């Protein structure tokens, strides 16, 4: 690997990046459902000010361009997510070595831009090693279930769900904090604003004395994605809350749950959801270099205040 050079992609790399790689890894299955990865969009997105901030690095070697890695801003969470890795030469061992170099390069570039965390949602354990060697640590797992329009059990009386308003955000965040392990909260760094629906999204809450459930529906190019938070005391109503996300939509619909929400999997099965995929959630907290601030000299300050006395003045107690 000696002699390889990590650098940002340029316009001259576009023709080569358009060639099908020998090995490629598309991360974040949920993002793939919403907006599948496209090499040209990735290249342009790293230069043009559209969508989330993006960074594309390539690895140059003796035979030419060897590999690339792309990261982009995360919707609803601070930090970047690794989206895409590819290699054009070499076997699995060489591939992992190149990807480790690129992941370290992404970490350095993210830190340089003031980004505090780098996440990676990995759909297969086959490529876990380069992430671990680059300092990423597993912090949870994500379960995707798919609904294809199958008949299901009647969900029973449906609680009244209201569209999310700004006044709900803090209560939703409190529900999230009560359900989510502290380690997950620390790595992801969510704030109350992350629960506000963005363009192409809808969100509802079930609220009486407090918020008992939160449901978000996102429309993507490959179907609908549902995200769900339910108070443990209200599991009996969870099926009805899920069913609200299936109203007036066409399949497929994908429900996203975390490993610590495993008890909701059986509830989803009763509605006709079936296991679709799983992914490992990896995170890396970054150290951002602090800029040394030069002292500001105020003209006349020395004459105005003088030096602090080190001994008592005679005659004063």
Secondary structure, 3 states (H helix, E strand, C coil): CCCCEEEECCHHHHHHHCCCCCEEEECCHHHHHHCCCCHHHHHHHCCCCCCCCEEEEEEEECCEEEEEEEEEECCCCCCEEEEEEEECCCCHHHHHHHHHHHHHHHHHHHHHCCCCEEEEEECCHHHHHHHHHCCCEEEEEEEEEEECCCCCCCCCCCCCCEECCHHHHHHHHHHHHHHCCHHHHHHHCCCHHHHCCCCCEEEEEEECCCEEEEEEEEEECCEEEEEEEECHHHHHHHHHHHHHCCCCCCCCEEEEEEHHHCHHHHHHHHCCCEEEEEEEEEEEECCCCCCCCCCCCCCCHHHHHCCCCCCCCCCCC
